[in-house]
Amino acid sequence: MPLYEYQCGSCGQQFEVRQKFSDKPLTSCKECGGEVKKLISQGGFALKGSGWYQQGYTSQPACSAPKGDGCSGCPKAANG
């Protein structure tokens, strides 16, 4: 289940709640009963490194330079 972050407009309290995608967003603060809004949080994962994106999902043409002699913007040159 995803973890959602909320902030109260009255007391400023921030809290996290695990909810199903189908659950309705919370409307009141668990501390003071004030109105809350759902915050936009950083995702739980990050795509890093020279994985899937550079190996098949770019729109750049393939590099024709010999290995190691590519231009600075070439994905193959970055992988060396």
C-alpha positions as CSV (number, residue, x, y, z in Angstrom):
1,M,0.0,0.0,0.0
2,P,1.3,3.5,-0.8
3,L,2.3,5.9,1.9
4,Y,0.7,9.4,1.7
5,E,1.8,12.5,3.5
6,Y,-0.7,15.1,4.8
7,Q,-0.4,18.5,6.4
8,C,-2.9,20.2,8.6
9,G,-3.8,23.8,7.7
10,S,-4.7,24.7,11.4
11,C,-1.9,23.3,13.5
12,G,0.7,22.6,10.8
13,Q,1.1,18.9,11.9
14,Q,2.5,16.7,9.1
15,F,1.8,13.0,9.2
16,E,1.9,9.9,7.0
17,V,-0.8,7.4,6.3
18,R,-0.8,4.1,4.5
19,Q,-3.8,3.9,2.2
20,K,-5.1,1.9,-0.7
21,F,-5.3,3.6,-4.1
22,S,-9.1,3.2,-3.8
23,D,-9.3,4.9,-0.4
24,K,-10.6,8.5,-0.3
25,P,-8.1,11.2,0.8
26,L,-8.2,12.2,4.5
27,T,-10.0,15.5,5.2
28,S,-9.3,16.1,8.9
29,C,-6.3,16.2,11.2
30,K,-5.9,13.4,13.6
31,E,-4.6,15.8,16.3
32,C,-6.8,18.9,16.1
33,G,-9.6,18.0,13.7
34,G,-8.5,20.8,11.3
35,E,-8.6,20.5,7.5
36,V,-5.7,18.7,5.9
37,K,-4.3,18.6,2.4
38,K,-2.3,15.8,0.7
39,L,1.3,16.7,0.0
40,I,3.3,15.8,-3.0
41,S,6.2,13.6,-1.9
42,Q,9.3,12.2,-3.5
43,G,8.7,8.8,-5.0
44,G,10.0,5.7,-3.3
45,F,12.4,4.7,-6.1
46,A,14.9,6.3,-8.4
47,L,16.2,5.1,-11.7
48,K,20.0,5.5,-11.6
49,G,23.0,4.5,-13.6
50,S,23.4,3.5,-17.3
51,G,20.6,0.9,-17.3
52,W,17.4,0.6,-19.3
53,Y,17.1,4.2,-20.6
54,Q,20.5,4.4,-22.4
55,Q,20.3,0.8,-23.6
56,G,17.1,0.9,-25.6
57,Y,14.7,3.7,-24.9
58,T,16.5,6.8,-26.2
59,S,15.7,8.4,-29.5
60,Q,19.3,9.0,-30.3
61,P,20.8,7.2,-33.3
62,A,23.5,4.6,-32.7
63,C,27.1,5.9,-32.5
64,S,29.3,5.0,-35.4
65,A,32.5,6.0,-33.8
66,P,35.0,3.3,-32.6
67,K,34.6,2.3,-29.0
68,G,36.0,5.1,-26.7
69,D,36.2,7.6,-29.6
70,G,32.6,8.8,-29.5
71,C,31.3,12.3,-29.0
72,S,30.6,13.6,-25.5
73,G,26.8,13.3,-26.0
74,C,26.9,9.7,-27.2
75,P,25.4,7.1,-24.9
76,K,28.0,4.5,-26.0
77,A,30.8,6.9,-25.1
78,A,29.4,7.3,-21.6
79,N,29.5,3.5,-21.1
80,G,33.1,3.3,-22.4
